[in-house]
Amino acid sequence: MVALRSYKVRILNFDAVERFLSLVLLMMITLPGWSQRLMQRKRPDIIPLEGQARRGGFYFAPGVTYTLPRGKNSEEEVYRSADTTYTATYDPNGRLGLYLEAGWFYATRDPVILDYWDVGLAYKNLRGSEAFESNYARADSVGTFSGEGDFAERFVTLHVNANKFFQVRDYQFIQLSLGANADYRIGSSYTVPLEPFTAQHAYPPDLIAQAHVKLGYGFKVTGKLLVIPAVETPVFSFVPQDEGFGRLQWFNSHYRPLILSVRFLFLRPRKGFDCPPPIKHKGQMKTYKQDGYHP
């Protein structure tokens, strides 16, 4: 049987994403100093610091996911015993999936290190496929096989993020986020590739725990609305055991989950500017000037 080869265009390249992660780590080191120099000229606050807004508010973020495969395929020896060998070339491909997120943010009292925290829930759909071409050799006989399988996973995700703004214009900023996510599988669908040996097939567990990084470029559209397009990817897996900066395995191949989303973050104006109640400190009654950081 002669196998037909198919050539597919990669949407993204795995090596490029690894370079992207290195760039993010470099930005984490260099951006604070660069931002401090940039802020020598006073810019308008992204989240008001003079009492105009409450510390907490709602956000939601629609988006898409993509399971980024490796950039290059090579033939692998899957099985060998005496005069029997089985070699295969696996061709993983990513697909787009749906992502929906909503949650609550909480602005920090002093945004020198962090501007705000957020915690939320999301629906995450991860999809992809894997094709293969293989040769089964026994003595002088050789058999050729080919096929393709696909997967679709549906998760509910709990996430938390620490977020920092680096203003580049009066109402534009880079957002760098570090966070963690716990994903619980609520459904899945597999079409398993029909190949002679499937011992290497593996799938993520029902519960996934990871650390992730997110990089976005945001805009303050109005006094009450921030819009932040961003890309997110895991950098380490606690569960399952990490196999390369947060990549996950389906069938015989590893994929890097990517999330491309647009966050709509709503600032809540304060209801008046009443001062907080007096506070007793060392036997003396003191009052504090309203600073906008009292919910």
Buried (B, 14 or more C-beta within 10 A) or exposed (E): EEBEEEEEEBEBBBEEBBEBBEEBEEBEEEBBEEBEEBEEEEBEBBBBBEBBBBBBBBBBBEBEBBBBBBEEBEEBEBBEEEEEBBBBBBBBBBBBBBBBBBBEBEBBEEBEEBBBBBEBEBBBBBBBBBBBBBBBBEEEEEEEBBBBBBBBBBBBBBBBBBBBBBBBEEBEBBBBBBBBBBBEBEEBEBEEBEBEBEEBBBBBEEEBBBBBBBBBBBBBEEEBEBBBBBBBBBBBBEBBEBEBBBBBBBBBBBBBBBBBBBBBBEBEEBEEEEEEEEEEEEEEEEEEEBEBBBE
